[in-house]
């Protein structure tokens, strides 16, 4: 655990941003492999498996960039590393749980947990950014 606690805010943001980018790459590769396995060249080809893989990737691609941007701006504002670890970790966990449990056949508890964690991290980051737009000097 010392490794995480010794990180600078920039390193903490880099860690979580990097992990989320790798998650996007893995999910994108899953889409490509699912398309290839189902002989779909473009889009979902009407195939439920390709559509699901595409939506799992698409959902992550819709939320991760905003989270990475928030982490970067919070670093610039001088937020401490523990805050960035908290936000980045919750967002990454939310995206991972959502991706692993999303199903097109039924709602899942994991899907709800994943989205809840994602929204919690983004809500907190958004509030921190708004507060820092109006209040005092950066932390640091």
HUCORKA-V142929 format. One record per residue. N is the residue number from 1. SS is DSSP state (a for helix, b for strand, c for the rest). PSI is psi as a letter, one per 40 degrees, with the letter a starting at -180 (* if undefined). Layout:
[[N SS PSI] [N SS PSI]]
This chain:
[[1 c d] [2 a d] [3 a d] [4 a d] [5 a e] [6 c e] [7 c i] [8 c i] [9 a d] [10 a d] [11 a d] [12 a d] [13 a d] [14 a d] [15 a d] [16 a d] [17 a d] [18 a d] [19 a d] [20 a d] [21 a d] [22 a d] [23 a d] [24 a d] [25 a d] [26 a d] [27 a d] [28 a d] [29 a d] [30 a d] [31 a d] [32 a d] [33 a d] [34 a d] [35 a d] [36 a d] [37 a d] [38 c e] [39 c f] [40 c h] [41 c d] [42 c i] [43 c a] [44 c e] [45 c e] [46 c e] [47 c h] [48 a d] [49 a d] [50 a d] [51 a d] [52 a d] [53 a d] [54 a d] [55 a d] [56 a d] [57 a d] [58 a d] [59 a d] [60 a d] [61 a d] [62 a d] [63 a d] [64 a d] [65 a d] [66 a d] [67 a d] [68 a d] [69 a d] [70 a d] [71 a d] [72 a d] [73 a d] [74 a d] [75 a d] [76 a d] [77 c e] [78 c f] [79 c i] [80 c i] [81 a d] [82 a d] [83 a d] [84 a d] [85 a d] [86 a d] [87 a d] [88 a d] [89 a d] [90 a d] [91 a d] [92 a d] [93 a d] [94 a d] [95 a d] [96 a d] [97 a d] [98 a d] [99 a d] [100 a d] [101 a e] [102 c h] [103 c i] [104 c e] [105 c d] [106 c i] [107 c i] [108 c i] [109 a d] [110 a d] [111 a d] [112 a d] [113 a d] [114 a d] [115 a d] [116 a d] [117 a d] [118 a d] [119 a d] [120 a d] [121 a d] [122 a d] [123 a d] [124 a d] [125 a d] [126 a d] [127 a d] [128 a d] [129 a d] [130 a d] [131 a d] [132 a e] [133 a d] [134 a e] [135 c h] [136 c i] [137 c i] [138 c i] [139 c i] [140 c *]]
